[in-house]
Amino acid sequence: MVDVTPADAVPPAEVGEVELYHPHSWWTKYVFSQDAKVIAVQYSATATAIGLVALVLSWLMRLQLGFPGTFDFITPEAYYQFITMHGMIMVIYLLTALFLGGFGNY
């Protein structure tokens, strides 16, 4: 026959000299998090940063259209590259990361 002790009588398995619960720093809380809401905030912040790059590209395209020939660094080839990069960033990175990653995880 086996002696079984009730569950409320079992002492906790804690070691006094070991710190089991440490405070989280910013790095461990937000970078290495597995929480879905924190990951959603990460997706949203990344999408916002990428959206700012797309916004700058949009401004450069509008400057070229508004003042043609004024800005020497915007060549016709660079203008077409700006259009392509702006479109790809807005559709793939910003919309996908923000809507599916950010709003989908939150």
Secondary structure, DSSP 4 states (H G I P E B T S, - for coil): ------GGGSPP---TTS-------HIIIIIS---HHHHHHHHHHHHHHHHHHHHHHHHHHHHHHHSTTT-TT--HHHHHHHHHHHHHIIIIIIIIIIIIIIIHH-
